């Protein structure tokens, strides 16, 4: 190669000779800290990590030192390993992967340092440490139990298998779509709660989903503490719906497998069955029927019918039907019947709802005691109308008594009574009216009624009932005494006429007062109401001669009507 001087002369070029070379190496010293600790994956008993090399090794890469310490010394064990770096790293020139075996669910402080060596010298250097907090996946929870507390609350309890940062309870409710089977427009967010809108018109053939799913806000429980059992109440849940309950144990690296079970929230109130019929048509059987407003077979498990002979034995039967036909019973026996809805529980226990109650009796040979009810007794003063009911009896005729002596009479004389049987009667139920006639107004009667057939007469029913008010009868013993007559006056001024009378023999009511009237020649008729059985009338012309006097009793009905009785009258001549 030619070289020209810089003086401008090019006629005398020069040449450069061969250069001398030397290789130098600086002294090795401590490497930098590893660049990063990456978590590739986490399990319950291991962590897969990647250690990124230092930016500068400052020597020959020799090994990594890995050390870990549990944040809580009682939850895990400390440890360390050394990772030798191969002299040739063709496959992974920038870092190293490592798997650590650790305790499940434990938080560790992980330290990593790099070590190098000086080439040709038996000297190594240890760099500064990098650290990171890591955690394994906790163990799965166990023993999950869920019970429904109320219409919107679930009591969730489980056991903790080991340490965890926190525990998460997820509840998802599932309920049936009332529009299942109808066609819907496609919806980009179909899982939304209540996305179906009745007001919209759907023309596509997209089928409506059978169930809606609603995920509720999770309940997060701290994982610290020494208790092995944890319990929480999840509230604000929908009523009467199936819920899936999941419990997970979690750390910063992730959560364990979920422990899952199902429960159902209670209804606001468990309804009772409605008994629609109960009857016996023989001496050894009865039948009871009912309805039930709920049809959720996932919550209700049929019915328990409990029937007891009074002061004797009890029996019970289970059925999924809405009726029960009981057999092999004793004749003439009364039974108390309770019908319960059975409620399912996940733990196998059975809960019974409120009971629907009824009574029934197997038939006797003679009629049973009738039901007896007075109808409109205040409305009629000389008649009593009684409504009677016989159940489970063969009744051919009725007998009644209206005296305390129980003198029984057949209702055959229409002047004293009549009987009307309601159409459509059966041996299981026979009803009608009996009317007793020609009675005394405002009088209490002790009326007894019994049914009879060829085998005899059954037990009686007795009812005390009073006839209604009427106008009082005519007062008795009306007298008018003038001043000239020889009497002992009860008034201070004896000038006048004293009218006296006696209480009517048939008062027909409480007899509140009397109305006394008098009329004299050439004078208008005058009246006065008094409460006693006498009245002193003053200043009558000619001292009452040729005057006529009337006295009538007064009753006031419950409606406030004034009932004026027949007047007794007397004329003076």
Order of alpha helices (4+ residues) and beta strands (2+ residues): beta-beta-beta-beta-beta-beta-beta-beta-beta-beta-beta-beta-beta-beta-beta-beta-beta-beta-beta-beta-beta-beta-beta-beta-beta-beta-beta-beta-beta-beta-beta-beta-beta-beta-beta-beta-beta-beta-beta-beta-beta-beta-beta-beta-beta
